[in-house]
């Protein structure tokens, strides 16, 4: 259950990354919804690395957040077993 929640959080981050990198319409309601969910889940990672290319910055910062959720929920799941 805990790992599933972490995977869901990571999936939201990955979907946001893909939408930004692939150039999704930012005025679209679905994009706005994903961004509104992805931003709080990214915690302190957005802005951790400031790069001149915004797409690479989003990839790295939100990608780190996705990996963070997978690792942390994996550790919590092991502790609960």
C-alpha positions as CSV (number, residue, x, y, z in Angstrom):
1,X,0.0,0.0,0.0
2,X,2.7,2.5,1.0
3,X,4.8,1.6,-2.1
4,X,1.7,2.1,-4.3
5,X,1.2,5.6,-2.9
6,X,4.8,6.4,-3.6
7,X,4.5,5.1,-7.1
8,X,1.4,7.2,-7.7
9,X,3.2,10.3,-6.4
10,X,6.2,9.5,-8.7
11,X,3.8,8.9,-11.6
12,X,2.3,12.4,-11.2
13,X,5.8,13.9,-11.3
14,X,6.7,11.9,-14.4
15,X,3.5,12.9,-16.2
16,X,4.2,16.6,-15.4
17,X,7.8,16.2,-16.7
18,X,6.6,14.7,-19.9
19,X,4.0,17.3,-20.4
20,X,6.5,20.1,-19.9
21,X,9.3,18.5,-22.0
22,X,6.9,17.6,-24.8
23,X,5.4,21.1,-24.9
24,X,1.9,20.5,-23.7
25,X,-0.5,23.5,-23.8
26,X,-0.1,25.1,-20.4
27,X,-3.5,26.8,-20.7
28,X,-5.2,23.4,-20.8
29,X,-7.2,22.4,-17.7
30,X,-5.6,18.9,-17.5
31,X,-2.1,20.5,-17.5
32,X,-3.2,22.9,-14.8
33,X,-4.5,20.0,-12.7
34,X,-1.3,18.0,-13.0
35,X,0.8,21.0,-12.2
36,X,-1.3,21.8,-9.1
37,X,-0.8,18.3,-7.9
38,X,2.9,17.9,-8.9
39,X,4.1,21.2,-7.4
40,X,3.3,20.3,-3.7
41,X,4.5,16.8,-4.2
42,X,7.8,18.1,-5.5
43,X,8.5,19.5,-2.0
44,X,11.8,21.4,-1.9
45,X,13.1,20.1,-5.3
46,X,11.9,22.7,-7.7
47,X,14.6,25.4,-7.9
48,X,17.2,23.1,-6.4
49,X,19.1,23.2,-9.7
50,X,18.7,26.4,-11.8
51,X,19.6,25.7,-15.4
52,X,19.4,27.9,-18.5
53,X,17.2,25.3,-20.3
54,X,13.9,25.1,-18.4
55,X,13.0,21.7,-19.8
56,X,16.2,20.1,-18.4
57,X,15.6,21.9,-15.1
58,X,12.1,20.5,-14.8
59,X,13.4,17.0,-15.8
60,X,16.1,17.1,-13.1
61,X,14.2,18.8,-10.3
62,X,10.9,17.0,-10.6
63,X,12.7,13.7,-11.6
64,X,14.6,13.9,-8.2
65,X,11.2,14.4,-6.5
66,X,9.9,11.2,-8.2
67,X,12.9,9.2,-7.2
68,X,12.6,10.6,-3.6
69,X,9.0,9.4,-3.3
70,X,10.0,5.9,-4.6
71,X,12.9,5.6,-2.2
72,X,11.2,7.1,0.9
73,X,8.0,5.0,0.5
74,X,10.1,1.9,-0.2
75,X,12.0,2.5,3.1
76,X,8.8,3.1,5.0
77,X,7.2,-0.1,3.6
78,X,10.2,-2.1,4.7
79,X,10.0,-0.6,8.2
80,X,6.3,-1.5,8.4
81,X,7.0,-5.1,7.5
